[in-house]
């Protein structure tokens, strides 16, 4: 009898496993609900986030037009499907066929298709080429490399939401929105999360071009820097626009150097730690000088050897540190690296 009961129990348990397994397998996967849904409970964070650049990495043309963004002279707004960017640095435009606009339809005008916000001028971006929009993995939310968004050949891949929305980092939020359970939403504070998009090429290299680090590869940089053990959110609130996102200043960890720097000639001239240790050695849209792009680097470390090279001999990679020309000569343009090296020792307390 005991054997028979045991057999019944085994059969019953097996049946339950199969039953619940079938129910679980049939359960709907969480879906994307959109950032506006998040604002219901997270209004402050939503307001901060919506004023940052992330949501505008890709947006419908009508939204960009309503924001007052310029367009190429040779196309009308109703001939533009999407605008790429247009928040801090530059804007590019996607036509109704899903391809990036690189010239007029009749071929009479080539280029003049990238709008640089800093200069309010149009410049050439791959003029005349047939260039698909293949940036969705970092510019959209819920991206899949399979298929074509809206069935358009020029749009490589598909996505749930335009732009980098809340769920790009937190994952699809339908279950969390329905239950309000913090356990049902993704919260990943690692640099690797940010590094999914703030990267170019292999994480072990720092791609460069034209005498500058290529834009938006902060993950590559920080892994080569003395701060490789920190997470991006150690210093940044990721919901805020970059200029307002700092939650920890350099002095938080480098108090002795900060005290040494205080009231020095450099500080009294208006410089801060980031002026020299995070200069604009990267370029997104505009080159502002021989050693000044328009994106701050996250390399931090300065090599004060005047013979040190910032880039590989072929110029395709940065060497993992800042050289004196990029750290010093963007301000001191009438001097050279030998002059800068002569001030390297004791620079933090200069004039005290």
Number of C-alpha atoms within 10 A of each C-alpha: 6 7 8 9 10 11 12 12 12 12 12 12 12 11 12 12 12 12 12 11 12 11 11 10 10 9 9 9 9 14 14 19 17 19 20 14 16 17 14 11 11 12 13 11 14 20 14 16 20 19 14 20 19 23 22 25 21 27 21 17 22 14 13 22 13 8 11 8 15 17 22 22 11 15 15 9 15 10 15 21 18 23 24 23 22 23 18 17 18 20 24 22 28 24 21 15 17 24 22 27 31 26 23 18 12 8 10 9 15 19 19 22 27 24 25 20 18 13 11 10 14 20 15 14 18 17 18 18 14 13 16 18 19 16 14 23 19 19 24 25 26 22 18 16 13 10 14 16 19 13 13 16 15 21 22 22 21 21 21 18 21 20 24 23 24 25 22 23 19 14 19 23 22 18 19 17 17 9 10 13 10 11 10 18 19 14 12 12 14 13 20 14 17 18 18 14 15 18 22 20 10 9 18 13 19 25 24 23 16 10 20 27 28 23 22 19 24 27 27 24 28 24 20 21 16 15 15 15 10 13 17 21 17 13 15 18 17 19 20 20 18 13 8 13 16 16 11 13 13 14 12 11 10 10 12 10 14 17 13 15 22 15 16 17 16 18 15 12 9 8 13 16 18 16 16 20 20 21 24 25 29 27 24 17 21 17 18 13 13 14 21 23 25 21 23 20 24 27 26 22 18 18 18 21 14 16 12 15 16 23 22 12 9 8 16 18 19 23 20 24 23 27 23 27 26 23 27 23 21 22 15 13 12 7 13 14 20 15 14 20 18 12 12 17 11 12 16 21 18 16 11 11
